[in-house]
Amino acid sequence: MSRFKVVISDAYYENVDQERALLETIDAELIRCHCKTEDEVIEAAKGCDALICQFAPITRRVIETLDNCKVIVRYAIGVDIINLKAAKEKGIVVCNVPDYSIDEVSNHAIALLMDCARKLSYTAVLAKEGKTGYQFIQPLYRMQGRTLGLVGFGRIPRLVAQKMKGFGLDLVAYDPYADPKVAAQYGVELASFEELLERSDYVSVHCPLTEETRHLFDRAAFAKMKNSAIFINTARGAVVNETDLIKALKTHQIAMAGIDVTETEPIRPDHPLLKLDNAIVTPHIAWYTVESVLALQRMVAEEVVRVLSGEGPRNPVN
């Protein structure tokens, strides 16, 4: 009988061989499940010492049944599917993997921004229709001298700021927890949320989903933005009120949007955003490369090993 029981509630990876090999070094048995509901997680996680999750709901009801669990680790940066308060009350540490795909997500945010700023996807469709004159894409504005607003100033937006320096942009950020000295090192000016919205030609969202940020971008927020503004979201879908975003795009309250995350995922083929010429939508793949998947799986298992071995967790969030 193994010393520890580790349960993966759900994961859509081809295999978990890397995790299994790492956990075997501490005599831990790894059980992979495919849970989608609370009841399925409760049944699968009985008696576990550690729980690894991806999309299955780790609610208060689930956590209250985890009598032996010491750590919950999510295959992600965001931990909005986990009831952090309930886990803390139960004495269970919750961990994420905050740096496994920061290069990928920052690149994807920039790619969406460049696509929208140059109307690349839109003009590619026009070219196939024989519409090749510049008059079909008017107006198109020079990027140099414009303002990029970053909502959140953690690892990913810092990389975005670093990579976008060469484009001659003014950089501002809204993050109530940001260190002004760190922002200054990246050439970024900290501003209030309202000021960022009013000043920015491009707004890129990088904040976590919390009760404070849920529907942060609503009708009032979009009304404060420039009519020529481009909106990018590679963070979490529920940071945005999608109904209000769609209306802002349809009425040209804002010019364009590049979206990788939606409130309900996977995105439906009949989703209204997919029908808009001024929206570029990708299906929550900003995080993905072959390397990022391998790094994520390894780092999750390493965190479990650390905690079950009696070491302190590297990335606790509660």
Solvent accessible surface area in square Angstrom, and as a share of the most:
residue,aa,sasa,rsa
1,M,245,1.09
2,S,41,0.26
3,R,166,0.61
4,F,20,0.08
5,K,53,0.22
6,V,0,0.00
7,V,0,0.00
8,I,0,0.00
9,S,0,0.00
10,D,14,0.07
11,A,8,0.06
12,Y,124,0.47
13,Y,17,0.06
14,E,172,0.77
15,N,74,0.38
16,V,5,0.03
17,D,89,0.46
18,Q,55,0.25
19,E,0,0.00
20,R,89,0.33
21,A,59,0.46
22,L,50,0.25
23,L,0,0.00
24,E,108,0.48
25,T,105,0.61
26,I,25,0.13
27,D,75,0.39
28,A,5,0.04
29,E,85,0.38
30,L,10,0.05
31,I,56,0.28
32,R,63,0.23
33,C,24,0.14
34,H,135,0.60
35,C,9,0.05
36,K,165,0.70
37,T,68,0.39
38,E,52,0.23
39,D,83,0.43
40,E,79,0.36
41,V,0,0.00
42,I,29,0.15
43,E,111,0.50
44,A,22,0.17
45,A,1,0.01
46,K,116,0.49
47,G,50,0.48
48,C,2,0.01
49,D,12,0.06
50,A,0,0.00
51,L,0,0.00
52,I,0,0.00
53,C,0,0.00
54,Q,6,0.03
55,F,108,0.45
56,A,2,0.01
57,P,41,0.26
58,I,0,0.00
59,T,42,0.24
60,R,87,0.32
61,R,122,0.45
62,V,0,0.00
63,I,1,0.00
64,E,95,0.43
65,T,57,0.33
66,L,5,0.03
67,D,122,0.63
68,N,73,0.38
69,C,10,0.06
70,K,88,0.37
71,V,0,0.00
72,I,0,0.00
73,V,0,0.00
74,R,11,0.04
75,Y,5,0.02
76,A,11,0.08
77,I,57,0.29
78,G,13,0.13
79,V,22,0.13
80,D,58,0.30
81,I,40,0.20
82,I,9,0.05
83,N,50,0.26
84,L,57,0.28
85,K,140,0.59
86,A,3,0.03
87,A,0,0.00
88,K,141,0.60
89,E,107,0.48
90,K,76,0.32
91,G,64,0.62
92,I,3,0.02
93,V,32,0.19
94,V,0,0.00
95,C,0,0.00
96,N,15,0.08
97,V,3,0.01
98,P,16,0.10
99,D,62,0.32
100,Y,24,0.09
101,S,2,0.01
102,I,38,0.19
103,D,71,0.37
104,E,30,0.14
105,V,12,0.07
106,S,0,0.00
107,N,68,0.35
108,H,31,0.14
109,A,3,0.02
110,I,24,0.12
111,A,57,0.44
112,L,8,0.04
113,L,4,0.02
114,M,49,0.22
115,D,22,0.12
116,C,1,0.01
117,A,7,0.06
118,R,117,0.43
119,K,35,0.15
120,L,97,0.48
121,S,44,0.28
122,Y,61,0.23
123,T,36,0.21
124,A,52,0.41
125,V,85,0.49
126,L,14,0.07
127,A,56,0.44
128,K,179,0.76
129,E,102,0.46
130,G,58,0.56
131,K,85,0.36
132,T,112,0.65
133,G,25,0.24
134,Y,161,0.61
135,Q,104,0.46
136,F,89,0.37
137,I,32,0.16
138,Q,111,0.49
139,P,79,0.50
140,L,54,0.27
141,Y,106,0.40
142,R,189,0.69
143,M,21,0.09
144,Q,124,0.55
145,G,54,0.52
146,R,60,0.22
147,T,14,0.08
148,L,0,0.00
149,G,0,0.00
150,L,0,0.00
151,V,1,0.00
152,G,6,0.06
153,F,4,0.02
154,G,34,0.32
155,R,119,0.43
156,I,25,0.13
157,P,3,0.02
158,R,74,0.27
159,L,36,0.18
160,V,3,0.01
161,A,0,0.00
162,Q,101,0.45
163,K,66,0.28
164,M,0,0.00
165,K,102,0.43
166,G,78,0.75
167,F,78,0.33
168,G,35,0.33
169,L,17,0.09
170,D,80,0.41
171,L,13,0.07
172,V,1,0.00
173,A,0,0.00
174,Y,57,0.22
175,D,32,0.16
176,P,95,0.60
177,Y,174,0.66
178,A,19,0.15
179,D,69,0.36
180,P,91,0.57
181,K,156,0.66
182,V,36,0.21
183,A,1,0.01
184,A,72,0.56
185,Q,137,0.61
186,Y,55,0.21
187,G,52,0.50
188,V,8,0.05
189,E,86,0.38
190,L,58,0.29
191,A,17,0.13
192,S,56,0.36
193,F,23,0.10
194,E,82,0.37
195,E,66,0.30
196,L,0,0.00
197,L,1,0.00
198,E,96,0.43
199,R,79,0.29
200,S,0,0.00
201,D,10,0.05
202,Y,9,0.03
203,V,0,0.00
204,S,4,0.02
205,V,0,0.00
206,H,23,0.10
207,C,12,0.07
208,P,88,0.55
209,L,24,0.12
210,T,57,0.33
211,E,150,0.67
212,E,130,0.58
213,T,20,0.12
214,R,116,0.42
215,H,66,0.30
216,L,40,0.20
217,F,0,0.00
218,D,49,0.26
219,R,171,0.63
220,A,56,0.44
221,A,5,0.04
222,F,2,0.01
223,A,60,0.47
224,K,83,0.35
225,M,7,0.03
226,K,73,0.31
227,N,96,0.49
228,S,43,0.28
229,A,0,0.00
230,I,13,0.07
231,F,0,0.00
232,I,1,0.00
233,N,1,0.01
234,T,12,0.07
235,A,13,0.10
236,R,47,0.17
237,G,5,0.05
238,A,14,0.11
239,V,0,0.00
240,V,3,0.02
241,N,34,0.17
242,E,20,0.09
243,T,102,0.59
244,D,27,0.14
245,L,3,0.01
246,I,22,0.11
247,K,116,0.49
248,A,6,0.05
249,L,1,0.00
250,K,121,0.51
251,T,85,0.49
252,H,121,0.54
253,Q,55,0.24
254,I,0,0.00
255,A,32,0.25
256,M,10,0.04
257,A,0,0.00
258,G,0,0.00
259,I,4,0.02
260,D,2,0.01
261,V,4,0.02
262,T,8,0.05
263,E,75,0.34
264,T,91,0.53
265,E,72,0.32
266,P,122,0.77
267,I,30,0.15
268,R,113,0.41
269,P,126,0.79
270,D,82,0.43
271,H,12,0.05
272,P,51,0.32
273,L,0,0.00
274,L,77,0.38
275,K,142,0.60
276,L,27,0.13
277,D,105,0.55
278,N,22,0.12
279,A,11,0.09
280,I,26,0.13
281,V,31,0.18
282,T,30,0.18
283,P,89,0.56
284,H,51,0.23
285,I,75,0.38
286,A,5,0.04
287,W,35,0.12
288,Y,108,0.41
289,T,45,0.26
290,V,95,0.54
291,E,119,0.53
292,S,2,0.01
293,V,22,0.13
294,L,99,0.49
295,A,19,0.15
296,L,1,0.01
297,Q,10,0.04
298,R,87,0.32
299,M,49,0.22
300,V,0,0.00
301,A,0,0.00
302,E,48,0.22
303,E,3,0.01
304,V,0,0.00
305,V,29,0.17
306,R,35,0.13
307,V,20,0.12
308,L,10,0.05
309,S,55,0.35
310,G,69,0.67
311,E,102,0.46
312,G,54,0.52
313,P,44,0.28
314,R,163,0.59
315,N,33,0.17
316,P,70,0.44
317,V,55,0.32
318,N,56,0.28
